[in-house]
Amino acid sequence: MMKHHLSTDAGKELTEKIGLVYQIKVSPKKLGFEEVTCIVDLKKGEVTKGKYEGGKVDATFSFKDDDFFQSCYWQDESSYCFH
């Protein structure tokens, strides 16, 4: 979903404005165990799975699987924040 967004005009504009590299770690049950790491590189407009090879990331976010899902698909009374 994020890869597609970064390929759009809005995604390219976001890449130009922010220009940071984010690391997102998602664990099934307990933080730090069996985690999957994804890199959202807003310098290059890329999303990759695995360790960042370009130096240090600007920010790291760690989630349990359920928390990550809720943060992506938070629902208010009228809509979802991501579709």
SULLIN-V87271 format. One record per backbone hydrogen bond with DSSP energy under -0.5 kcal/mol. CO is the residue of the C=O (numbers start at 1). NH is the residue of the N-H. Records with the same first field share a line. If there is no record, write none. Layout:
CO: NH ; NH
//
This chain:
1: 5
2: 6
3: 7
4: 7
5: 8 ; 11
8: 12
9: 13
10: 14
11: 15
12: 16
13: 17
14: 18
15: 19
20: 42
21: 58 ; 59
22: 40
23: 25 ; 61
24: 38
25: 63
26: 36
27: 65
30: 33
36: 26
37: 50
38: 24
39: 41 ; 48
40: 22 ; 42
41: 45 ; 46
42: 19
46: 41
48: 39
59: 23
61: 25
63: 27
64: 68
65: 69
66: 70
67: 71
68: 72
69: 73
74: 76 ; 81
79: 76
//
